[in-house]
Amino acid sequence: MPYTLWTSRQGYDVCMKRKNKILLTSLVSLVVGAVAFYAFSLYESFSEYDDAFLYIEGEEDIVLTQNEFEKTSRVLEKWQWGDKQTPEDENFRIISIDGYECVKVWTSQPRALLNSTHPLEQFIDNSFIYDSQNFSTYNCMKNLDLDNFDGEFYLYGQPFFYDEQWWLYKSFEPKRNLIAFVCSDSCFTSWQDFAKPEPILKSDQIYLEK
């Protein structure tokens, strides 16, 4: 290839690379600007922390079918708390979830803000369903040792059957920076924990219940 043609080709390639780079940079800037504009439009949109939390972390509420509720209700008759002086006799004292074993607790501390309404809230007139589903019901440990128990996180509310699985609400760490961004300066929260639905492992004894 003649020298002049080769150098022209090199110049053309360099020019195209520069144009592509400029185009890519412009597109990235446009996307970043759009995201920033959208985020700015949300800034201080919420005066209540709970509303900001649900906007960032909220999920659509779970609605139980009649059959799911009836199965849940049958199991809750056995699940309800017994005598805390004899915890070894408690039904469903230990359940398995996400690689942890969780032990039933008798105190309602801490309480958690849920990322969706607990599905049993719609049935609170049932005698086995309590009128608050954000209280702690289990404390979980990776390698369970009842004699030297050291809980790592809590589960909340009563178990419920949905979509062929048993569920409880599990503690999780919310996106605090995003929540703070969409919340006004007056936002604050007294919630001690935050929780979202987590399936109980299918190897757990609760799945043997009919």
C-alpha angles and dihedrals in degrees: 000000000000115000094242092051091047094050090047090052091050091050091050092051092049090049092050092048090052092049092049091048091050091047093049092047090050092050092049090048090049092051093045090048092050091050091046091049091049091047091047090052088057095047111127090356092141129054094185122067092215091058092048091048092051091047092055101032105018123124131193112277117260113238118200122218118232091257092050091050093048091052090046091049093051091053093044089060086067096033098058116111120278129186112328089205089069104038092159088071094052118121113240089006091158126033131177122233133163094344094312134104114225128202123211115249130205099208125080097222129146108028123204138213105234122218089225137017111278105250092229091063089085090061101046092130087071110103093230096051121081123221093240124053101179098076121108116262104166137029117208135216129182097224103021116227111169092190092054102027118179111173119211101190142350136245119217138215130000122309118262135192116235135155092357093306139093116236143192130178111260128203115254139170111252126214093268096176093055091045090051091048094057093040126084123243090261092061116116136152136211093193112126096202145005127224143186134185118287125178119242110238112267090232089067119111092240088078089065089067116101 
